[in-house]
Amino acid sequence: MDYWALGHIHKREVISTEPYIVYSGNPQGLSFRESGPKGCYLVRVSATGHTELTFRETDAICFISSHIDISSLQTIQELEEMFRHKKKLLSTKYRRPVLVEYILEGVGVLSTLCADEDTRKLWLREGQEEEKGKYNFVLPIAIRDHTKMNIDLTERRLLPDVLGDYLSAYDEIGRESENKQRLMLRKIVEERPEIKRLTAYKDLLTDDLLEEAFKQAEKEGVLRLVGDADEN
């Protein structure tokens, strides 16, 4: 066999080159978990067995995750300009409609604002308004906060106060294996009284959502317990 064409999974990957064993992925991304150009391979195999692969993009809309480091940004205006700069780069690169999620990273003077959900929703609405009426739009769908705080959490973990207790409880779960973490987090959620009113939606609480929520819990908890006053 000169070429093995594999399917089913939605991730493009070349498993082997002698002989070629290839996953082409899928022709259209369905979410940000399937980001980047999607398509198929045009394969030519000569009489001697020489194999040549050409990737052909077929997706009508591209899902892209765009990372922005806020460390050097000093004002909201600079961050908004960075959003526009990223959109321009994506529009030039892909030349077709793009759905983008911005992932804010780093630590800086804008960390607290980035952590505020209402502020991120405002930035999101403004970014969407800018794309109205465009054919090859770059439409922001989400702005996710992965920034760090201007608080020395290493030091705060050592203090015998409410914040220290919260961080100790967080670390206790964090030290467990991935599977045990998920079981512990799911148990915490299922024991909450709110879940009784959301029974129909409980099955939508995937392991990925639990993992993402746990990653954000350290920062969200600290901000709610200390507010802005403890930031340097």
C-alpha positions in Angstrom: 0.0 0.0 0.0 1.4 3.4 -1.0 -1.2 5.5 0.8 -3.6 5.0 3.7 -6.4 7.5 3.9 -7.8 7.5 7.4 -11.0 9.3 8.6 -13.4 9.8 11.5 -11.3 12.1 13.7 -11.5 15.9 13.1 -7.7 16.5 13.3 -5.4 16.7 10.3 -2.3 14.6 11.0 0.4 12.7 9.0 1.0 9.5 11.0 3.7 8.0 8.7 5.5 8.9 5.5 6.8 5.4 4.5 4.1 4.6 3.5 1.9 7.6 3.9 -0.7 7.2 6.6 -2.8 10.3 6.9 -5.8 11.8 8.6 -7.1 14.6 6.5 -9.3 16.0 9.3 -12.7 17.4 8.3 -13.8 19.8 5.5 -15.3 22.4 7.9 -14.4 23.2 11.5 -17.4 23.0 13.9 -16.0 24.9 16.9 -12.9 26.6 18.4 -11.8 23.1 19.3 -11.4 22.5 15.6 -9.5 25.7 14.9 -7.4 26.6 11.8 -7.9 25.9 8.1 -9.9 22.7 7.3 -10.0 20.7 4.1 -8.8 17.6 2.3 -5.7 16.2 0.7 -5.3 15.8 -3.1 -3.0 12.7 -3.4 -1.0 11.7 -6.5 0.7 8.3 -6.5 3.0 7.6 -9.4 3.6 4.2 -11.1 6.7 3.9 -9.0 4.9 4.5 -5.7 6.1 8.1 -5.2 3.3 9.9 -3.2 2.6 13.6 -3.4 0.2 15.3 -1.0 -1.4 18.7 -1.6 -3.7 20.2 1.1 -6.8 21.9 -0.3 -8.7 24.2 2.0 -12.5 23.7 1.8 -13.9 25.5 4.8 -16.3 28.3 4.3 -15.7 29.8 7.7 -12.5 29.4 9.8 -12.4 29.1 13.6 -9.3 30.8 15.1 -8.0 31.2 18.6 -5.9 34.4 18.8 -3.6 35.0 21.8 -2.9 38.5 23.1 -0.3 39.3 25.7 -1.3 42.3 27.8 2.0 42.6 29.7 3.1 45.7 27.7 -0.3 47.3 27.3 -1.0 50.3 29.5 -4.5 51.5 28.5 -7.8 50.2 27.3 -7.2 52.0 24.0 -4.0 50.1 23.4 -5.9 46.8 24.0 -8.7 47.8 21.6 -6.1 48.6 19.0 -4.6 45.2 19.5 -8.0 43.6 18.9 -8.2 45.5 15.6 -4.7 44.7 14.6 -5.3 41.0 15.2 -8.5 41.2 13.1 -6.6 42.8 10.2 -3.9 40.1 10.3 -6.6 37.4 10.3 -8.5 39.0 7.5 -5.4 39.3 5.3 -4.2 35.7 6.1 -7.4 33.8 5.6 -9.4 35.9 3.1 -12.7 34.4 4.2 -15.1 34.7 7.1 -13.4 34.1 10.4 -14.9 33.4 13.9 -12.2 34.4 16.4 -11.9 33.9 20.2 -9.3 36.2 21.9 -7.3 34.7 24.7 -5.9 37.3 27.0 -2.6 36.3 28.7 0.2 37.8 30.7 0.2 40.1 33.7 -0.1 43.9 33.7 -2.0 47.0 34.6 -5.1 45.7 32.7 -5.3 42.4 34.5 -8.2 43.4 36.7 -10.2 44.8 33.8 -9.5 41.6 31.8 -10.9 39.5 34.7 -14.1 41.5 34.7 -16.8 39.6 32.7 -18.9 42.7 32.1 -15.9 44.6 30.7 -15.1 41.7 28.4 -18.7 41.5 27.1 -18.5 45.2 26.3 -15.3 44.7 24.3 -16.9 41.8 22.6 -20.0 43.8 21.5 -17.8 46.6 20.3 -15.7 44.2 18.2 -18.9 42.6 16.7 -20.4 46.0 15.8 -17.2 46.8 13.8 -17.8 43.8 11.6 -21.4 44.5 10.6 -22.0 44.5 6.9 -18.6 43.0 6.0 -18.5 40.0 3.6 -15.1 38.6 4.8 -15.7 39.4 8.4 -13.5 38.6 11.4 -16.2 38.2 14.0 -15.2 37.9 17.7 -17.2 35.3 19.4 -15.5 35.2 22.8 -12.9 37.0 24.9 -11.3 34.6 27.4 -9.3 35.8 30.4 -6.1 33.8 31.1 -4.2 36.7 32.5 -2.5 36.6 35.9 -2.9 39.0 38.8 -0.6 41.6 40.2 -0.8 39.8 43.6 2.0 37.6 45.1 -0.1 34.5 45.5 3.0 32.5 46.8 3.1 34.8 49.8 -0.6 35.0 50.2 -0.8 31.2 50.4 1.2 31.3 53.6 -1.1 33.7 55.5 -3.6 32.2 57.9 -6.6 34.1 56.6 -9.7 33.5 54.4 -7.7 33.9 51.2 -5.0 31.5 52.5 -7.6 28.9 53.3 -9.2 29.3 49.9 -5.9 28.8 48.1 -5.1 25.8 50.3 -8.4 24.2 49.3 -7.7 25.0 45.6 -4.2 23.5 45.8 -5.5 20.4 47.5 -7.6 19.6 44.5 -4.9 20.7 42.1 -2.5 18.1 43.5 -4.8 15.2 42.6 -4.7 13.2 39.4 -6.7 14.5 36.5 -9.4 11.9 36.9 -9.7 12.4 40.6 -9.9 16.2 40.1 -12.8 15.8 37.8 -14.6 13.5 40.2 -14.1 15.9 43.1 -15.2 18.9 41.0 -18.3 17.1 39.7 -19.2 16.1 43.3 -18.8 19.7 44.5 -21.1 20.9 41.7 -23.7 18.2 42.2 -23.9 18.9 45.9 -24.8 22.6 45.3 -28.5 23.4 45.8 -28.6 25.3 42.5 -28.1 22.1 40.5 -31.5 20.8 41.6 -33.1 23.6 39.5 -30.8 22.8 36.6 -31.3 19.1 36.3 -32.0 19.2 32.6 -28.7 20.8 31.9 -26.5 18.7 34.2 -25.5 16.5 31.3 -24.1 19.5 29.5 -21.4 19.9 32.2 -18.6 18.2 30.3 -15.2 17.4 31.7 -13.7 20.1 29.6 -16.0 22.7 31.1 -15.1 21.5 34.6 -11.4 21.8 33.8 -11.7 25.3 32.3 -13.8 26.4 35.3 -11.2 25.0 37.8 -8.4 26.8 36.0 -10.3 30.1 36.4 -11.4 29.4 40.0 -8.0 30.4 41.5 -8.1 33.9 40.0 -11.9 34.4 40.3 -11.9 33.4 43.9 -9.0 35.7 44.8 -10.6 38.7 43.1 -13.8 38.1 44.9 -12.1 37.7 48.3 -9.7 40.6 48.1 -11.1 42.9 45.4 -8.8 45.5 43.9 -7.4 46.7 47.1 -4.7 44.0 47.3 -3.3 44.5 43.9 0.1 46.0 43.7 
